[in-house]
Amino acid sequence: MRSVTSAVVALALAVPGAAGARSACPSRQKSCYQSAKADLESCTPLCGLPGVDRKSCEKRCAKAYRTERQQCRGNARACRRGALRVTFQGAASYQATDSDNGQTVEQVQGGLHWTTIFDDVLVNPLKGFHLKLPGDFPTSWLVNPHTSSSDGSFDVQVFGSTPCQGTGGLEGDRTFPATLNVVLHSDGSADFTVQAVSKVVENPLGAQDCSDINGSQPSDFWQDWVTGFGHAGLDSGTTLTYAFTLTKELLAQGKIIVNAQAPAGEVPSTDCGSGDGVVCTQSYGWTGTVTLQRESTLPPGP
């Protein structure tokens, strides 16, 4: 766990008062209501389709609309209590090279870019809340997993006997939502563990493996090469995850930017299986930033 104790020394840039001047909560609540209404308007016409029980269908649509509006109100309350928007952006790269007598036989290289956003993250929800804690308090239950969204792209190239290249979009925001875990301490500091995506699901699959492009079981670049063959994440298999600690003083700021990179426990050996005259080398890593933006004033307290 990396401790961010100073805006100058390491990893964080704090901007005081950036969020308190003008709260984004009302506009976000209005936008949320508009989205809920749009969902209702797209749901209701489906109730008129042949074979659909109109009355039951309309009840389901109305219930979903009420649930969404209730969530909007809950998010608005969280926002007004000093909730954070946490944005994790970064870029990862992987390369593996097989050489025989100093000559490159085959090489695989690829890159991944992502932006993952967590809305309405409550760390210290009430006035002086941290002072009442008997010990560490995991606040991950205050983070709505449905407010996370991931977007990104990947590119892969293979050089050698079966050359090919491919690009695609990154999926994973709904089926495999990213997670953000926060632990609040009695001194007001908090530990964050933020994940870019819980599982990298490229679209399309198989772009990196020419022998499998037209096969019935296309390969998956991240799972097959980066974590499978390359052993990124080592024994845990965890990749694209960063942990850090912020002090109470930093958490009170309007905006904090934390510089992030692949931790040592995620980076595999550079030897990917040399032997019998063939040398296999690999490189893996990623860099990024975690931005914590307070979207309203922080509740006053000690």
Beta strands, then each sheet from edge to edge (+ up, - down):
strand 1: 2-4
strand 2: 12-15
strand 3: 84-100
strand 4: 103-121
strand 5: 137-138
strand 6: 148-159
strand 7: 164-171
strand 8: 180-184
strand 9: 190-195
strand 10: 201-203
strand 11: 241-246
strand 12: 255-261
strand 13: 278-294
sheet 1: 1+ 11+ 9- 8+ 5-
sheet 2: 2+ 12- 13+ 3- 4+ 6- 7+ 10-
end
